[in-house]
């Protein structure tokens, strides 16, 4: 019974970690939008020399946040293998030892998600709004 209780606590801890990642993702998106659109908006000002360069700076800023968010999502997804193992255990499947968060996360990161970061970048929930700002900034640079 102690083993089952430990797995339950580990599972609840993992769920909390995954939810906290989602909160941080919103923060990354907010920083991206704020910083990038300030640069792009300032590029429209008549008082700024090299205003067009600010369009590219805004696009680059958003692109860098996009990369950060894709990495962040890959880090988050690396916890799901452990969550799945615990859920399988409680469904009567394979036996799972308690206290295996770190080694399971590292295994998942190195075997799967580290390699899939580019793919993850293009998931709709990850690429928006970054992709729109990147494309918009580049278009503005060449059009205005």
C-alpha positions as a Python dict, from the first residue, in 0.01 Angstrom:
ca = {
    (1, 'X'): (0, 0, 0),
    (2, 'X'): (288, 239, 69),
    (3, 'X'): (412, 194, -288),
    (4, 'X'): (71, 287, -431),
    (5, 'X'): (55, 596, -212),
    (6, 'X'): (402, 705, -322),
    (7, 'X'): (307, 664, -688),
    (8, 'X'): (-10, 865, -629),
    (9, 'X'): (192, 1148, -473),
    (10, 'X'): (442, 1135, -760),
    (11, 'X'): (158, 1145, -1015),
    (12, 'X'): (-2, 1449, -851),
    (13, 'X'): (336, 1620, -836),
    (14, 'X'): (390, 1556, -1208),
    (15, 'X'): (47, 1695, -1293),
    (16, 'X'): (133, 2011, -1102),
    (17, 'X'): (464, 2044, -1290),
    (18, 'X'): (291, 2005, -1627),
    (19, 'X'): (30, 2267, -1536),
    (20, 'X'): (303, 2511, -1425),
    (21, 'X'): (469, 2473, -1765),
    (22, 'X'): (145, 2592, -1927),
    (23, 'X'): (147, 2903, -1711),
    (24, 'X'): (505, 2981, -1809),
    (25, 'X'): (414, 2931, -2175),
    (26, 'X'): (159, 3211, -2148),
    (27, 'X'): (433, 3432, -2001),
    (28, 'X'): (667, 3349, -2293),
    (29, 'X'): (393, 3440, -2541),
    (30, 'X'): (319, 3766, -2356),
    (31, 'X'): (685, 3869, -2358),
    (32, 'X'): (710, 3781, -2727),
    (33, 'X'): (406, 3984, -2824),
    (34, 'X'): (494, 4281, -2605),
    (35, 'X'): (859, 4309, -2703),
    (36, 'X'): (814, 4234, -3070),
    (37, 'X'): (516, 4460, -3125),
    (38, 'X'): (684, 4747, -2940),
    (39, 'X'): (978, 4718, -3181),
    (40, 'X'): (748, 4693, -3484),
    (41, 'X'): (526, 4977, -3362),
    (42, 'X'): (829, 5199, -3302),
    (43, 'X'): (938, 5123, -3658),
    (44, 'X'): (633, 5318, -3779),
    (45, 'X'): (744, 5634, -3598),
    (46, 'X'): (874, 5912, -3822),
    (47, 'X'): (1121, 6020, -3552),
    (48, 'X'): (1318, 5694, -3556),
    (49, 'X'): (1618, 5650, -3784),
    (50, 'X'): (1638, 5307, -3947),
    (51, 'X'): (1274, 5236, -3861),
    (52, 'X'): (1267, 4950, -4109),
    (53, 'X'): (1538, 4773, -3911),
    (54, 'X'): (1301, 4771, -3613),
    (55, 'X'): (1060, 4557, -3815),
    (56, 'X'): (1333, 4296, -3849),
    (57, 'X'): (1432, 4333, -3483),
    (58, 'X'): (1069, 4268, -3386),
    (59, 'X'): (1056, 3965, -3615),
    (60, 'X'): (1385, 3831, -3479),
    (61, 'X'): (1272, 3886, -3121),
    (62, 'X'): (953, 3692, -3181),
    (63, 'X'): (1148, 3416, -3358),
    (64, 'X'): (1378, 3377, -3057),
    (65, 'X'): (1081, 3354, -2821),
    (66, 'X'): (931, 3097, -3058),
    (67, 'X'): (1245, 2883, -3019),
    (68, 'X'): (1230, 2924, -2641),
    (69, 'X'): (866, 2817, -2636),
    (70, 'X'): (935, 2510, -2853),
    (71, 'X'): (1212, 2405, -2616),
    (72, 'X'): (988, 2471, -2318),
    (73, 'X'): (714, 2254, -2471),
    (74, 'X'): (967, 1975, -2537),
    (75, 'X'): (1078, 1993, -2172),
    (76, 'X'): (715, 1970, -2062),
    (77, 'X'): (637, 1677, -2291),
    (78, 'X'): (931, 1485, -2147),
    (79, 'X'): (731, 1445, -1823),
    (80, 'X'): (444, 1268, -1998),
    (81, 'X'): (628, 936, -2035),
    (82, 'X'): (645, 907, -1656),
    (83, 'X'): (282, 1014, -1618),
    (84, 'X'): (181, 748, -1870),
    (85, 'X'): (380, 478, -1689),
    (86, 'X'): (210, 560, -1360),
    (87, 'X'): (-135, 563, -1523),
    (88, 'X'): (-60, 225, -1684),
    (89, 'X'): (44, 90, -1345),
    (90, 'X'): (-285, 201, -1186),
    (91, 'X'): (-483, 43, -1470),
    (92, 'X'): (-331, -289, -1373),
    (93, 'X'): (-54, -282, -1632),
    (94, 'X'): (320, -303, -1580),
    (95, 'X'): (471, -258, -1237),
    (96, 'X'): (629, 84, -1195),
    (97, 'X'): (880, 180, -929),
    (98, 'X'): (827, 503, -740),
    (99, 'X'): (1065, 800, -749),
    (100, 'X'): (1167, 775, -1115),
    (101, 'X'): (1086, 1126, -1239),
    (102, 'X'): (1440, 1232, -1326),
    (103, 'X'): (1559, 921, -1506),
    (104, 'X'): (1232, 887, -1700),
    (105, 'X'): (1241, 1256, -1796),
    (106, 'X'): (1602, 1227, -1916),
    (107, 'X'): (1522, 912, -2113),
    (108, 'X'): (1223, 1078, -2278),
    (109, 'X'): (1418, 1399, -2352),
    (110, 'X'): (1719, 1230, -2506),
    (111, 'X'): (1529, 961, -2697),
    (112, 'X'): (1243, 1165, -2835),
    (113, 'X'): (1176, 1530, -2765),
    (114, 'X'): (1526, 1672, -2803),
    (115, 'X'): (1510, 1556, -3166),
    (116, 'X'): (1155, 1684, -3225),
    (117, 'X'): (1199, 2049, -3125),
    (118, 'X'): (1172, 2174, -3485),
    (119, 'X'): (855, 1972, -3537),
    (120, 'X'): (714, 2106, -3211),
    (121, 'X'): (783, 2463, -3328),
    (122, 'X'): (517, 2418, -3596),
    (123, 'X'): (242, 2288, -3370),
    (124, 'X'): (-35, 2552, -3388),
    (125, 'X'): (-39, 2608, -3011),
    (126, 'X'): (335, 2675, -3013),
    (127, 'X'): (380, 2873, -3333),
    (128, 'X'): (102, 3122, -3269),
    (129, 'X'): (138, 3419, -3230),
    (130, 'X'): (513, 3404, -3298),
    (131, 'X'): (489, 3300, -3663),
    (132, 'X'): (244, 3579, -3744),
    (133, 'X'): (475, 3841, -3590),
    (134, 'X'): (784, 3698, -3763),
    (135, 'X'): (617, 3695, -4106),
    (136, 'X'): (454, 4035, -4046),
    (137, 'X'): (782, 4195, -3942),
    (138, 'X'): (962, 4060, -4247),
    (139, 'X'): (686, 4173, -4481),
    (140, 'X'): (686, 4521, -4326),
    (141, 'X'): (1063, 4545, -4368),
    (142, 'X'): (1036, 4487, -4742),
    (143, 'X'): (711, 4677, -4808),
    (144, 'X'): (752, 4994, -4601),
}
